[in-house]
Amino acid sequence: MSKELKIGIVSIIAIVCFIWGFNFMKGQNIFDPGIRFFKVEYKKVGDLTKSSVVTIHGLRVGKVEDIVFNEDPAKRGELVVRFSVEKDFPFSKNSVVKIYSPSPLGGSNLAIIPDYTGEEAASGDTLPGEMEQGLFTTIGERLDPLQSKLESVIIKADTLFSSVNHVLNK
């Protein structure tokens, strides 16, 4: 065996190892075809991004692969989230995929709320989706009525102070 042939074989092995390692670091195992892909539609996705975690009962089972605009003219402006799930976790087509925020400072993730009644979900199915409100959204909704009352009090206090100022000026 010549030196050139040995160098060629070592180079090919090194390139294959580099490609596998690069994909492995990105979270993709190119030697494991046991991954299923699903879609879910949302009007808004919050802080959900590519590579966000997909969980079932808190266990990481996949990740978000892609987020694109819906091409259907009737659903114009809506977003389609494509995500992957390992084959080991069966659930039905009635399962709900919920966007949630695990922490107030972090981004959003997907949680599959499994439903085991009905037909089992197969790769390529579109599942129903929901969006869980985050901490700041909930606090903001609770503060909205308080804000309107506070504005009313400030307007009345301004009227009172201007009347007192008018009296004291005389």
ABEGO torsion letter per residue (X at the ends): XBAAAAAAAAAAAAAAAAAAAAAAAAGBBAABAABBBBBBBBABAEABBBGBBBBBGGBBABBBABBBBBABAAABGBBBBBBBBBAABBBBAABBBBBBBABAABBBBBBBBBBABEBBBBBGBBBBBBBBBBAAAAAAAAAAAAAAAAAAAAAAAAAAAAAAAAAAAX
